[in-house]
Amino acid sequence: MTPITRTIARLMAPAALAALGFAPIVTAQIAPAQAIVPQAIVPQAVAPQPVAPAPPAVIFRAEGTWTGASKCTEQAILCDDQQIVIRVSKAPNPNFYDVDFTTVVNGTETPENHLIMALSDDHHVLTAHFTDEHKRADAYFLAVRGDTLHGVLLVNGRLIERSLDLKRTADTATPLPWVAAAKASSLGSVSSSGSSQ
């Protein structure tokens, strides 16, 4: 070591730097890198989640007596709002229904229409196409949801003339008033003839 190098080493010594007013240089100690050992992945037990029950199947039940309003739409011409009764019963053929329409005026029912209506593929809508007294191609569409029935009358294949909104008032199709009256009259006649013998 030459005299110059010895002088530099002596001046750079910590004691010498402190004497000159310099703070000692502290060298940070860096720990050697630790090897990262992969941890074994342990599957955690997952608690089974409760399965929500499936919603109950919607059962289509059109049979019954329905009472409510048949209102004219804005498109209708020469139309009056009506109170109506619709009686629905199963027809002999599967997926078909016998449907009687009556209007109610001052508490008295008047026959309006009798249709055989077909049940749609999705089992929610009854449909019937028919020709009215004006030779127009009309159609009724009746949608049943629980104890409510909503429907429309389509006139001439394009005009929605009426909107129907009814509630189920009996679980079966009650006899038509004139049919019930005729039956009662017939039974009365039979009873009278039997008593006279």
PLY file of the C-alpha trace (Angstrom):
ply
format ascii 1.0
element vertex 197
property float x
property float y
property float z
element edge 196
property int vertex1
property int vertex2
end_header
0.00 0.00 0.00
1.50 3.34 -1.03
1.54 6.33 1.31
-1.38 7.90 -0.66
-3.60 4.84 -0.39
-2.82 4.54 3.29
-3.84 8.19 3.79
-7.14 7.69 1.91
-7.93 4.56 3.91
-7.18 6.38 7.15
-9.36 9.34 6.16
-12.25 7.04 5.18
-12.18 5.20 8.48
-15.35 5.78 10.54
-13.46 7.47 13.39
-11.85 9.92 11.01
-15.16 10.76 9.26
-16.79 11.34 12.65
-14.01 13.66 13.66
-14.62 15.64 10.46
-18.37 16.00 11.29
-19.69 13.36 8.89
-22.23 10.86 10.14
-21.05 7.33 9.89
-22.33 5.43 6.87
-24.38 2.46 7.93
-24.55 -0.31 5.46
-27.89 -2.11 5.51
-27.68 -5.78 6.03
-29.66 -7.61 3.42
-30.79 -11.03 4.46
-30.16 -13.74 1.98
-33.13 -14.61 -0.18
-35.27 -17.31 1.27
-36.33 -20.08 -0.98
-40.08 -20.00 -1.49
-41.48 -23.40 -0.85
-44.87 -23.91 -2.46
-47.50 -24.85 0.06
-49.67 -27.79 -0.62
-53.17 -26.72 -1.64
-55.62 -28.30 0.72
-59.17 -28.33 -0.55
-61.52 -26.59 1.80
-64.75 -28.26 2.66
-67.65 -26.33 1.14
-70.90 -26.47 3.00
-73.76 -27.55 0.71
-75.98 -24.67 -0.30
-79.71 -25.11 0.12
-81.51 -25.62 -3.18
-84.54 -23.44 -3.67
-87.64 -25.51 -4.35
-88.97 -25.39 -7.87
-92.01 -23.14 -8.30
-95.25 -25.08 -8.41
-96.52 -25.93 -11.84
-99.23 -23.62 -13.10
-102.38 -25.67 -13.50
-104.69 -24.39 -16.20
-108.31 -24.55 -15.06
-110.71 -22.77 -17.35
-113.86 -24.56 -16.22
-116.27 -22.41 -14.30
-118.57 -19.43 -14.50
-116.91 -16.07 -15.14
-118.53 -12.68 -14.62
-117.23 -9.25 -15.56
-117.00 -6.51 -18.16
-116.69 -6.47 -21.93
-115.49 -2.98 -22.81
-115.18 -1.35 -26.19
-111.70 -0.32 -27.29
-110.82 3.01 -28.88
-110.76 1.27 -32.26
-114.34 0.04 -31.95
-117.18 1.51 -34.01
-120.86 1.33 -32.96
-119.99 -0.57 -29.79
-121.41 -0.50 -26.26
-119.81 -1.63 -23.02
-121.47 -4.72 -21.57
-121.67 -6.84 -18.45
-121.22 -10.44 -19.49
-121.15 -13.99 -18.14
-118.97 -16.69 -19.67
-119.56 -20.36 -18.83
-116.76 -22.77 -19.63
-116.92 -26.55 -19.54
-114.80 -29.33 -21.00
-115.74 -30.52 -24.47
-115.64 -34.22 -25.39
-112.49 -33.70 -27.48
-109.22 -33.20 -25.56
-107.93 -29.61 -25.42
-111.31 -28.17 -26.42
-113.90 -26.33 -24.33
-117.59 -25.48 -24.63
-117.97 -21.75 -23.99
-121.27 -19.89 -23.63
-121.33 -16.07 -23.74
-124.30 -14.13 -22.36
-124.92 -10.43 -21.81
-126.54 -9.10 -18.64
-129.06 -6.24 -18.84
-131.02 -5.23 -15.73
-130.07 -8.52 -14.10
-131.36 -10.64 -16.98
-129.05 -12.77 -19.11
-129.43 -12.92 -22.87
-127.65 -15.48 -25.06
-124.82 -13.97 -27.08
-122.68 -16.75 -28.48
-121.74 -20.40 -28.10
-118.25 -21.41 -29.22
-116.02 -24.46 -29.15
-112.66 -23.00 -28.11
-109.28 -24.68 -28.54
-106.59 -24.65 -25.87
-103.27 -23.22 -27.08
-100.06 -25.27 -27.03
-98.78 -23.38 -23.98
-102.03 -24.26 -22.14
-102.88 -20.69 -21.21
-105.15 -19.30 -23.94
-108.49 -20.40 -25.35
-109.05 -19.45 -29.00
-112.03 -19.62 -31.35
-112.45 -18.28 -34.88
-115.99 -17.72 -36.14
-118.12 -15.70 -38.56
-120.42 -13.13 -36.98
-123.85 -11.96 -38.12
-122.18 -9.40 -40.41
-120.20 -12.16 -42.16
-116.97 -10.91 -40.63
-114.15 -13.24 -39.67
-113.87 -12.75 -35.89
-111.91 -14.43 -33.13
-112.01 -14.61 -29.35
-108.85 -15.04 -27.29
-109.30 -15.79 -23.57
-106.30 -16.00 -21.23
-106.84 -17.61 -17.82
-104.57 -16.79 -14.87
-105.82 -18.35 -11.65
-109.27 -16.92 -10.99
-109.01 -14.08 -13.49
-109.80 -14.17 -17.19
-108.67 -11.55 -19.69
-109.59 -11.61 -23.33
-110.08 -9.73 -26.57
-112.49 -9.90 -29.47
-110.69 -9.52 -32.80
-113.01 -8.34 -35.57
-112.38 -8.83 -39.27
-109.00 -10.34 -38.50
-107.36 -7.07 -37.53
-109.49 -4.82 -35.27
-109.54 -5.39 -31.51
-113.11 -4.35 -30.76
-113.55 -5.55 -27.18
-111.46 -6.08 -24.09
-112.73 -8.60 -21.53
-111.94 -8.63 -17.81
-113.71 -11.24 -15.68
-113.50 -13.06 -12.34
-114.39 -16.65 -11.62
-117.63 -16.72 -9.64
-118.21 -20.49 -9.65
-115.92 -23.48 -10.10
-118.29 -25.11 -12.58
-120.31 -23.83 -15.49
-123.66 -23.04 -13.90
-126.70 -23.91 -16.03
-127.88 -21.26 -18.44
-130.98 -19.56 -16.96
-133.32 -20.58 -19.77
-131.99 -24.14 -19.74
-132.47 -24.32 -15.97
-135.98 -22.87 -16.35
-136.88 -25.34 -19.08
-135.55 -28.20 -16.99
-137.53 -27.03 -13.94
-140.66 -26.69 -16.07
-140.14 -30.17 -17.46
-139.70 -31.63 -14.01
-142.81 -29.80 -12.85
-144.82 -31.26 -15.72
-143.61 -34.75 -14.95
-144.46 -34.30 -11.28
-147.94 -32.98 -12.09
-148.69 -35.81 -14.51
-147.48 -38.34 -11.97
-149.66 -36.94 -9.20
-152.77 -36.94 -11.38
-152.55 -40.66 -12.01
0 1
1 2
2 3
3 4
4 5
5 6
6 7
7 8
8 9
9 10
10 11
11 12
12 13
13 14
14 15
15 16
16 17
17 18
18 19
19 20
20 21
21 22
22 23
23 24
24 25
25 26
26 27
27 28
28 29
29 30
30 31
31 32
32 33
33 34
34 35
35 36
36 37
37 38
38 39
39 40
40 41
41 42
42 43
43 44
44 45
45 46
46 47
47 48
48 49
49 50
50 51
51 52
52 53
53 54
54 55
55 56
56 57
57 58
58 59
59 60
60 61
61 62
62 63
63 64
64 65
65 66
66 67
67 68
68 69
69 70
70 71
71 72
72 73
73 74
74 75
75 76
76 77
77 78
78 79
79 80
80 81
81 82
82 83
83 84
84 85
85 86
86 87
87 88
88 89
89 90
90 91
91 92
92 93
93 94
94 95
95 96
96 97
97 98
98 99
99 100
100 101
101 102
102 103
103 104
104 105
105 106
106 107
107 108
108 109
109 110
110 111
111 112
112 113
113 114
114 115
115 116
116 117
117 118
118 119
119 120
120 121
121 122
122 123
123 124
124 125
125 126
126 127
127 128
128 129
129 130
130 131
131 132
132 133
133 134
134 135
135 136
136 137
137 138
138 139
139 140
140 141
141 142
142 143
143 144
144 145
145 146
146 147
147 148
148 149
149 150
150 151
151 152
152 153
153 154
154 155
155 156
156 157
157 158
158 159
159 160
160 161
161 162
162 163
163 164
164 165
165 166
166 167
167 168
168 169
169 170
170 171
171 172
172 173
173 174
174 175
175 176
176 177
177 178
178 179
179 180
180 181
181 182
182 183
183 184
184 185
185 186
186 187
187 188
188 189
189 190
190 191
191 192
192 193
193 194
194 195
195 196
